[in-house]
Amino acid sequence: MRFWLDKGVDGFRIDTVNKYSKRTEYADAPVTDPRWESQPAPEMWCNGPRIHEFIHEMNQKALAPYGAVSVGELSNMSGPSDVLPYVRAAAQELDMVFEFSMIRLGTGGGFGPKYIYQPYALSKLKNHVARFQTFIEGTDGWTTVFCENHDNGRAVNRFGSVSTPELWATSAKTLALWQATLTGTLFLYQGQEIGMTNMPRDWGIEEYNDVESRSFHGDAVRSGDKQRLAETMHGLQVLGRDHARLPFQWDGQAKNAGFTTSDHPWMRVHDEFPNINVQKQSGDPESVLEFWKKALRLRKQHADVFVFGAFRHLEEQDEKRYVYMKECNAPVAEHGTTSSARKRALVVMNWSEQVQKQVDVLHLLDCGEKQARLLLSTAAAEEKPAHLGDDLQAWEGRLYVNFEGEV
């Protein structure tokens, strides 16, 4: 680590950070799923007896002397109470971690059924997000915001909709609104900012390079179970790690989408690169890329409420609408004066392809119609701004606030 720090790097994303200390009594792992020869047994190889000792040593001998930032990959955690010891400032271990309970939604487990897709309700996703938005409140810990990385399928396929080009664009913007308004340090994965999608469904297993995908598919073939094979291939089409590893799509007219001039890139370039690429979206006010830029400017401009604000879960059991409040106690500027009113932002998203009824915006923001305003919407820029009570169109997202500030 010091080798790279001496070269000027600012910090590290540390892989598998809770797997460096393991139990050494070599006890048999419990059989928790008799269908499979391999058993998960994370209690044997995660969060071992000396893990905090090791990470603290890494901090003190490498990270702290350089003022370097650290973000650890933290998997197989039972809940927020197990995560907090890694990120408490007083512990002097890690600045923040990637906790995977939300991004692992849809997977079938750690071993045999991992890539047999498991449908889940929106309320389950909401619950995971809420837990890891609020667990730092009243503590000296910190959290991260992410919904895509190199080990998972593309977010717009998993959490949004790609059934039509219109829904692809709208849902990708709604996911951007969601991520840009959550508390914590936001990590945006390459390709997410232009709405890159999973491989086409007609690509065969020969296009998958990931050894894990190939292994799970091979196991399904050897089982002789046609249903298991079909379910595994479907799961790989949604969850496979290779989707996020395709060449980045810079240019819709260049060889290999502008990623490389080589005749043999690491993986085949996505068939949709002429339609989804940076060049096409740059400067287009309706594009996913320009919406991300707008959302990130707002996040930076109002960091007190979006980056550092308290998260309050609303409409928890609604399976179509995703609604939450962000708030802080900073003074609110109004007409040249300041007040001690609580600064609030209300995020309202339609997480479906059907029109949904609007929530009572004024009641939730606890203000009059003159104080509430629409700060950001995924609706087309040239359309009339949504009224507070207008129904939510398919995959539409809106951000309402009761404080001063411009888009």
C-alpha positions as CSV (number, residue, x, y, z in Angstrom):
1,M,0.0,0.0,0.0
2,R,2.8,2.4,0.8
3,F,4.3,1.7,-2.6
4,W,1.2,3.2,-4.3
5,L,0.7,5.9,-1.6
6,D,4.3,7.1,-2.4
7,K,3.2,7.5,-6.0
8,G,0.4,9.8,-4.9
9,V,-2.8,7.7,-4.9
10,D,-5.5,9.1,-2.6
11,G,-6.7,5.9,-1.2
12,F,-8.0,2.3,-1.9
13,R,-11.1,0.3,-2.5
14,I,-10.2,-2.8,-0.5
15,D,-11.5,-6.1,-1.8
16,T,-13.1,-8.7,0.5
17,V,-12.1,-6.6,3.5
18,N,-13.8,-8.8,6.2
19,K,-12.2,-12.0,5.0
20,Y,-8.6,-11.7,6.2
21,S,-9.1,-13.4,9.5
22,K,-10.6,-16.9,9.7
23,R,-11.5,-19.3,12.4
24,T,-8.6,-21.8,12.9
25,E,-10.2,-24.7,14.8
26,Y,-11.1,-26.3,11.5
27,A,-14.5,-27.4,12.6
28,D,-16.9,-28.9,10.0
29,A,-19.1,-26.4,8.3
30,P,-22.8,-26.7,9.0
31,V,-25.0,-28.1,6.2
32,T,-27.6,-25.4,5.7
33,D,-28.7,-26.3,2.2
34,P,-28.6,-30.1,1.6
35,R,-29.2,-29.7,-2.2
36,W,-25.6,-28.7,-2.8
37,E,-22.2,-30.2,-2.1
38,S,-20.7,-26.8,-1.2
39,Q,-22.0,-24.9,1.8
40,P,-21.8,-21.1,2.4
41,A,-20.6,-21.2,6.0
42,P,-19.6,-17.5,6.1
43,E,-19.3,-17.7,9.8
44,M,-16.1,-19.8,9.2
45,W,-14.3,-17.3,6.9
46,C,-15.8,-13.9,7.4
47,N,-15.4,-11.5,10.3
48,G,-12.9,-13.7,12.0
49,P,-11.5,-13.3,15.5
50,R,-8.6,-10.9,14.6
51,I,-10.2,-9.0,11.7
52,H,-10.5,-5.7,13.5
53,E,-6.9,-6.0,14.8
54,F,-5.7,-6.5,11.2
55,I,-7.7,-3.6,9.7
56,H,-6.7,-1.2,12.5
57,E,-3.0,-2.1,11.9
58,M,-3.5,-1.4,8.1
59,N,-5.0,1.9,9.0
60,Q,-2.3,2.9,11.4
61,K,0.7,1.7,9.4
62,A,-0.4,2.7,5.9
63,L,-3.6,4.7,5.5
64,A,-3.5,7.2,8.4
65,P,0.1,8.5,7.9
66,Y,-0.8,9.5,4.3
67,G,-4.3,10.8,5.0
68,A,-5.6,8.2,2.6
69,V,-9.2,7.3,2.1
70,S,-10.4,3.7,2.4
71,V,-13.6,2.0,1.3
72,G,-13.9,-1.7,2.0
73,E,-15.9,-4.4,0.3
74,L,-18.0,-5.9,3.1
75,S,-20.2,-8.9,2.4
76,N,-22.0,-11.5,4.3
77,M,-23.1,-9.2,7.1
78,S,-26.1,-10.0,9.3
79,G,-27.1,-6.3,9.7
80,P,-26.0,-2.7,10.4
81,S,-24.8,-3.5,14.0
82,D,-22.1,-5.7,12.5
83,V,-21.1,-3.1,9.9
84,L,-20.7,-0.2,12.3
85,P,-17.5,-1.5,14.0
86,Y,-15.7,-1.3,10.7
87,V,-16.6,2.4,10.0
88,R,-16.7,4.1,13.4
89,A,-14.2,7.0,13.3
90,A,-13.1,6.1,16.9
91,A,-12.1,2.6,15.8
92,Q,-9.6,4.0,13.2
93,E,-10.2,1.2,10.7
94,L,-12.1,2.1,7.5
95,D,-13.7,5.4,6.3
96,M,-16.7,3.6,4.7
97,V,-17.7,0.2,3.2
98,F,-19.8,-1.2,0.4
99,E,-22.4,-3.3,2.1
100,F,-24.1,-5.7,-0.3
101,S,-27.5,-6.7,1.0
102,M,-29.4,-4.4,-1.4
103,I,-27.3,-5.0,-4.5
104,R,-27.5,-8.8,-3.9
105,L,-31.3,-8.8,-4.2
106,G,-32.4,-11.4,-6.7
107,T,-29.5,-13.8,-6.2
108,G,-30.3,-17.3,-5.0
109,G,-27.6,-17.7,-2.4
110,G,-23.8,-18.0,-2.3
111,F,-23.3,-21.3,-4.0
112,G,-25.5,-23.7,-6.0
113,P,-28.5,-21.5,-6.6
114,K,-26.7,-18.2,-6.8
115,Y,-27.7,-17.5,-10.3
116,I,-31.2,-18.8,-10.2
117,Y,-33.0,-15.5,-10.0
118,Q,-35.3,-14.9,-7.1
119,P,-38.0,-12.2,-7.7
120,Y,-38.5,-9.8,-4.8
121,A,-40.9,-7.0,-3.7
122,L,-40.1,-3.3,-3.9
123,S,-40.7,-3.2,-0.1
124,K,-37.8,-5.5,0.5
125,L,-35.5,-3.2,-1.5
126,K,-36.8,-0.2,0.4
127,N,-36.1,-2.0,3.7
128,H,-32.5,-2.7,2.9
129,V,-31.9,0.9,1.7
130,A,-33.6,2.4,4.8
131,R,-31.5,0.2,7.2
132,F,-28.2,1.3,5.7
133,Q,-29.3,4.9,5.4
134,T,-30.2,5.3,9.0
135,F,-27.7,3.0,10.9
136,I,-25.1,5.8,11.1
137,E,-27.5,8.3,12.7
138,G,-26.2,9.3,16.2
139,T,-22.9,7.6,15.6
140,D,-19.4,8.5,14.3
141,G,-19.8,6.1,11.3
142,W,-20.3,6.8,7.6
143,T,-22.0,5.1,4.7
144,T,-21.9,4.7,1.0
145,V,-24.5,5.0,-1.9
146,F,-24.3,2.7,-4.9
147,C,-26.5,0.4,-6.9
148,E,-24.0,-0.9,-9.5
149,N,-20.5,-2.3,-9.6
150,H,-18.3,-4.8,-11.5
151,D,-19.8,-7.8,-9.8
152,N,-23.4,-7.3,-10.7
153,G,-25.8,-6.8,-13.7
154,R,-26.5,-3.3,-14.8
155,A,-28.8,-1.3,-12.5
156,V,-31.3,-0.3,-15.2
157,N,-32.0,-4.0,-16.0
158,R,-32.2,-5.1,-12.4
159,F,-34.0,-2.2,-10.8
160,G,-35.5,-0.2,-13.7
161,S,-37.1,-1.2,-17.0
162,V,-35.7,-1.8,-20.5
163,S,-38.9,-3.1,-22.0
164,T,-39.0,0.0,-24.3
165,P,-36.5,2.7,-25.2
166,E,-38.7,5.3,-23.5
167,L,-38.9,3.3,-20.2
168,W,-35.2,2.6,-20.4
169,A,-34.5,6.3,-20.4
170,T,-37.0,7.3,-17.8
171,S,-36.2,4.5,-15.4
172,A,-32.4,5.2,-15.7
173,K,-33.1,8.8,-14.8
174,T,-35.3,7.8,-11.9
175,L,-32.5,5.5,-10.6
176,A,-30.2,8.6,-10.9
177,L,-32.6,10.7,-8.9
178,W,-32.7,7.9,-6.3
179,Q,-29.0,7.6,-5.9
180,A,-28.2,11.3,-6.0
181,T,-30.6,12.0,-3.1
182,L,-29.4,9.4,-0.6
183,T,-27.1,10.1,2.4
184,G,-23.5,9.0,2.2
185,T,-20.6,9.0,-0.3
186,L,-22.0,8.3,-3.8
187,F,-20.1,5.9,-6.1
188,L,-21.1,6.0,-9.7
189,Y,-19.9,3.0,-11.7
190,Q,-18.7,3.5,-15.3
191,G,-21.5,3.1,-17.8
192,Q,-24.2,3.8,-15.2
193,E,-24.1,7.5,-16.2
194,I,-25.3,6.7,-19.7
195,G,-27.6,3.9,-18.8
196,M,-25.6,1.0,-20.2
197,T,-27.6,-2.2,-20.2
198,N,-27.0,-5.9,-19.8
199,M,-25.9,-8.0,-22.7
200,P,-28.6,-8.8,-25.2
201,R,-30.6,-11.9,-24.2
202,D,-29.8,-13.7,-27.4
203,W,-26.1,-13.8,-26.6
204,G,-25.1,-17.3,-25.7
205,I,-22.9,-18.5,-22.8
206,E,-19.9,-18.3,-25.1
207,E,-20.0,-14.5,-24.7
208,Y,-19.7,-14.8,-20.9
209,N,-16.0,-14.6,-19.9
210,D,-16.4,-14.6,-16.1
211,V,-15.2,-17.9,-14.6
212,E,-18.0,-17.9,-12.1
213,S,-20.7,-17.6,-14.7
214,R,-19.1,-20.3,-16.8
215,S,-18.8,-22.6,-13.7
216,F,-22.4,-22.2,-12.6
217,H,-23.6,-22.8,-16.1
218,G,-21.4,-25.8,-16.5
219,D,-22.7,-27.3,-13.2
220,A,-26.3,-26.8,-14.6
221,V,-25.3,-28.6,-17.8
222,R,-23.8,-31.5,-16.0
223,S,-26.8,-31.9,-13.8
224,G,-28.9,-32.9,-16.8
225,D,-31.8,-30.9,-15.4
226,K,-33.2,-28.8,-18.3
227,Q,-35.2,-26.6,-15.9
228,R,-32.2,-25.8,-13.8
229,L,-30.2,-25.0,-16.9
230,A,-32.9,-22.6,-18.2
231,E,-33.2,-20.9,-14.8
232,T,-29.5,-20.6,-14.5
233,M,-29.2,-19.0,-18.0
234,H,-32.0,-16.6,-17.1
235,G,-30.3,-15.7,-13.9
236,L,-27.0,-15.0,-15.7
237,Q,-28.9,-12.8,-18.1
238,V,-30.0,-10.6,-15.2
239,L,-27.3,-11.0,-12.6
240,G,-24.1,-12.0,-14.4
241,R,-20.9,-10.1,-13.6
242,D,-19.9,-9.8,-17.3
243,H,-22.7,-7.3,-18.0
244,A,-20.8,-4.6,-16.2
245,R,-17.5,-5.5,-17.8
246,L,-18.4,-4.9,-21.5
247,P,-16.3,-2.2,-23.2
248,F,-17.5,1.3,-22.3
249,Q,-19.5,3.0,-25.0
250,W,-17.9,6.3,-25.9
251,D,-18.8,6.8,-29.6
252,G,-21.7,5.3,-31.6
253,Q,-19.8,5.4,-34.9
254,A,-16.3,4.4,-33.8
255,K,-14.8,0.9,-33.9
256,N,-15.5,-0.9,-30.6
257,A,-17.6,2.1,-29.6
258,G,-14.3,4.1,-29.2
259,F,-13.1,1.9,-26.4
260,T,-10.1,0.4,-28.3
261,T,-8.8,0.2,-31.8
262,S,-7.9,-3.5,-31.2
263,D,-9.5,-6.2,-33.3
264,H,-10.0,-8.3,-30.2
265,P,-11.2,-6.3,-27.1
266,W,-11.6,-8.2,-23.8
267,M,-15.3,-8.7,-24.6
268,R,-17.7,-8.1,-27.4
269,V,-19.0,-4.6,-27.6
270,H,-22.8,-4.3,-26.8
271,D,-25.1,-4.3,-29.9
272,E,-26.8,-1.2,-28.6
273,F,-23.6,1.0,-28.6
274,P,-24.8,3.1,-31.6
275,N,-27.9,4.1,-29.5
276,I,-26.3,4.3,-26.0
277,N,-23.0,6.2,-25.9
278,V,-21.4,9.3,-24.5
279,Q,-21.2,11.2,-27.8
280,K,-24.9,10.8,-28.5
281,Q,-26.0,11.9,-25.0
282,S,-23.5,14.8,-24.5
283,G,-25.4,18.1,-24.7
284,D,-28.8,16.5,-25.1
285,P,-31.0,17.9,-22.3
286,E,-33.2,14.8,-22.5
287,S,-30.4,12.3,-22.1
288,V,-29.5,10.1,-19.1
289,L,-26.0,11.6,-19.0
290,E,-27.2,15.2,-18.8
291,F,-29.8,14.2,-16.2
292,W,-27.0,12.7,-14.1
293,K,-25.0,15.9,-14.4
294,K,-28.0,18.0,-13.3
295,A,-28.7,15.6,-10.3
296,L,-25.1,15.7,-9.2
297,R,-25.0,19.5,-9.3
298,L,-28.0,19.6,-7.0
299,R,-26.4,17.0,-4.7
300,K,-23.4,19.2,-4.4
301,Q,-25.3,22.4,-4.1
302,H,-27.6,21.1,-1.3
303,A,-25.1,18.6,0.3
304,D,-26.5,19.4,3.8
305,V,-29.8,17.7,2.9
306,F,-28.8,15.1,0.2
307,V,-25.3,14.0,1.3
308,F,-25.6,14.6,5.1
309,G,-29.3,14.8,5.7
310,A,-31.4,12.4,7.7
311,F,-33.3,9.7,5.8
312,R,-37.0,9.1,6.7
313,H,-38.8,6.1,5.1
314,L,-42.3,6.7,3.8
315,E,-44.9,4.5,2.1
316,E,-42.9,1.5,3.2
317,Q,-45.3,-1.2,2.1
318,D,-46.3,0.4,-1.2
319,E,-45.0,-1.9,-4.0
320,K,-45.3,0.6,-6.8
321,R,-44.3,3.9,-5.3
322,Y,-41.0,4.7,-3.7
323,V,-41.2,7.7,-1.4
324,Y,-38.9,9.1,1.2
325,M,-38.0,12.3,3.0
326,K,-34.5,13.9,3.4
327,E,-34.1,16.6,6.0
328,C,-31.7,18.6,8.0
329,N,-31.9,21.3,10.6
330,A,-29.9,23.9,8.7
331,P,-31.5,27.4,8.6
332,V,-33.7,28.0,5.6
333,A,-33.2,31.2,3.6
334,E,-36.4,32.9,2.6
335,H,-37.0,36.4,1.3
336,G,-33.6,37.6,2.5
337,T,-34.0,36.3,6.1
338,T,-33.4,33.0,7.7
339,S,-35.6,30.8,9.9
340,S,-35.0,27.7,12.0
341,A,-37.4,25.7,10.0
342,R,-36.4,22.2,9.1
343,K,-35.0,21.9,5.5
344,R,-36.9,19.1,3.7
345,A,-36.8,17.3,0.4
346,L,-39.3,14.8,-0.7
347,V,-38.5,12.1,-3.3
348,V,-41.4,10.6,-5.0
349,M,-40.9,7.8,-7.6
350,N,-43.1,5.5,-9.6
351,W,-41.3,2.2,-9.5
352,S,-43.6,0.6,-12.1
353,E,-44.8,0.7,-15.7
354,Q,-48.3,1.8,-14.6
355,V,-49.6,5.2,-13.8
356,Q,-49.6,5.7,-10.0
357,K,-51.5,8.2,-7.8
358,Q,-49.5,11.1,-6.4
359,V,-48.8,11.4,-2.6
360,D,-50.0,14.3,-0.6
361,V,-46.8,16.5,-1.1
362,L,-47.9,19.4,1.0
363,H,-48.8,17.3,4.0
364,L,-45.6,15.4,3.8
365,L,-43.5,18.5,3.4
366,D,-45.6,20.2,6.1
367,C,-45.8,23.5,4.2
368,G,-48.1,25.5,1.9
369,E,-48.3,25.3,-1.8
370,K,-46.3,28.5,-2.2
371,Q,-43.4,27.0,-0.2
372,A,-43.2,23.7,-2.0
373,R,-41.8,23.4,-5.4
374,L,-40.6,20.8,-7.9
375,L,-36.8,21.0,-7.9
376,L,-36.1,18.1,-10.3
377,S,-38.2,15.7,-12.5
378,T,-37.4,12.9,-14.9
379,A,-40.2,14.2,-17.2
380,A,-39.1,15.7,-20.5
381,A,-37.6,19.1,-20.1
382,E,-39.9,20.7,-22.6
383,E,-43.1,19.4,-20.9
384,K,-45.1,21.5,-18.5
385,P,-43.7,21.0,-15.0
386,A,-45.7,18.6,-12.9
387,H,-48.3,20.1,-10.6
388,L,-48.1,18.9,-7.0
389,G,-51.1,16.6,-7.4
390,D,-50.5,15.2,-10.9
391,D,-50.4,11.4,-11.2
392,L,-47.0,9.8,-11.6
393,Q,-46.4,8.4,-15.1
394,A,-44.5,5.1,-15.7
395,W,-41.1,5.2,-14.0
396,E,-41.4,8.9,-13.3
397,G,-39.4,10.4,-10.5
398,R,-39.8,13.8,-8.8
399,L,-37.9,15.8,-6.2
400,Y,-39.9,18.3,-4.2
401,V,-38.4,20.8,-1.7
402,N,-39.5,23.5,0.8
403,F,-36.3,25.5,0.6
404,E,-34.7,28.0,-1.7
405,G,-32.4,26.9,-4.5
406,E,-32.2,26.6,-8.2
407,V,-31.7,23.6,-10.6
